[in-house]
Amino acid sequence: MSSSNIPFTRLVKETEIAILSVLRACYLTKAVQDTLVSKDTVVKADKSPVTVADLSAQSLISLHLLSHFPQDPIIGEEDTSELRVNTPLREKVIGLVNGGFEKEEGWGKGASYTEDEILDAIDKGSAEGGPKGRFWTIDPGKSTFYPYNHSLHVSRSATELESFRLVADPLPFLTVDGTSGFIRHQQFAVCLALIVDGVVELGVIGCPNLGPEPAKIGEEIIPNGKGVLMVAVRGEGSWSRPLTSETYTKLNLPPSPPSSNPLTFLESVEAGHSAHTIQAKIGAMLGVERPSLRMDSQAKYACLARGEGGVYLRIPTKYAGGKEYNEKIWDHASGNLLIHESGGVCTDMWGKPLDFGAGRTLNANEGIVAAGKDVHSKAVGAVKKAVGEAKK
């Protein structure tokens, strides 16, 4: 990959390596989804396929960063506490990471890493972040799956898993969202962002199940292609390309959705992630008539950036009787910049800019509202009114 292939003049080396690592991680996670799930997978006590994908993708991306930017801290989602005592899981991850370096021409093609190097790369993701300095944050493939009890040994086909739910006993590092988007081959994303002095300067989002072109209305959440990658550099716009081609298309989020694509919400699948009841009231205030597009991961940001939906809404469940929760920076850093550079606005639910310099979480913010410029202010106003009514 050469600098002439990317439409940016700032952070060229960082962008090249970020794109290369996310592309490889997309192929890795998609291979896990296809080969470890669709063929009547045996789900054993050594963790679910999603866990294997998350750990492997984080290691793969971190190895790229450590080789090129060794002084940069990394904030990652996973650690190796379970990997180091679980031999079958550890061996799977090692194989997947080294296999990931067989994909895509460019730096590291065909490289092979030792067990210690692969595990240490995951644990390098323990940085705390903060308002000063430069660091990376990785979302290694946020996906949804049935939360398996690790004390059970279960063999189920993908069809059976569709209607089967186990009593959850998830370990702390599992990416648990409650339902099986990953196993059902729905949307997920691999994301990487560079943050400098609390500001996101570079963001990459890879969505292996999204098509390179916007989907037809009503088909947005359905896997509709061979994958898409979106990249944004602050001050230089946002761009989209197929996973399989270096042809970049500039993204432009219109101020308001066109009449041919009526306004609707992009929301998380699980009601445990956002207050769907309050969001329904907000929709009524804004005149939303279409059903919400519900998908997990930063794929929501990717869809919004190219004009699908209209508003990404995430209202904390504490306003609907749920628990207190601080959003993690890796879940929003890339998407935040993507929306900004596409011409939209992304803030918290009160209209405050997202603060990526407060540590590993967005603890200075509440909720998320992302939309085109004209819609955003209206959406924030509706949020304030609906949340105020819910508090009474």
Secondary structure, 3 states (H helix, E strand, C coil): CCHHHCCCCCCHHHHHHHHHHHHHHHHHHHHHHHHCCCCCCEECCCCCHHHHHHHHHHHHHHHHHHHHCCCCCEECCCCCCCHHHCHHHHHHHHHHHHHHCCCCCCCCCCCCCCHHHHHHHHHCCECCCCCCCEEEEEEEEECCCCCCCCCCCEECCHHHHHCCCCCCCCCCCCCCCCCCCCCCCCCCEEEEEEEECCEEEEEEEEECCCCCCCCCCCCCCCCCCCCEEEEEECCCCEEEEECCCCCCEECCCCCCCCCCCCCCEEECCCCCCCCHHHHHHHHHHHCCCCCCEECCCCHHHHHHHCCCCCEEEECCHHHHCCCCCCCEHHHCHHHHHHHHHCCEEEECCCCCECCCCCCCECCCCCCEEEEEHHHHHHHHHHHHHHHHHHHC
